[in-house]
């Protein structure tokens, strides 16, 4: 389903999205876990450890 259909063709700004995420963080966290479990049950993902590297690297965009 296209998100624009859900929002009635309105595009929320970043403040609205941030406020929504803050207001519903516990429910969204639970929903995320449920989606991961469903995907795991369906064999779409493997549950494991994820590591994020916070190093900043210089880049040349040219």
Steps between C-alpha positions, in 0.01 A plus 500: 500500500631840412553727804350795312170311491514450877568868565238627255770643267632721781875501561579546870805707584790363701369658824170314470679171438736561793211585732311188389805280564556650845134472597469137387852369564393212726233378259735533202771306685255218568375506142858480369567193715178336379593561136848352556349192664253451213781535246711251698212251510454539123873440445561848364760607758735350754508650847847578630733776609542825310798729546505862388827676434484869595823603326474803274695484176589781266347469157540669166163544330651612170 
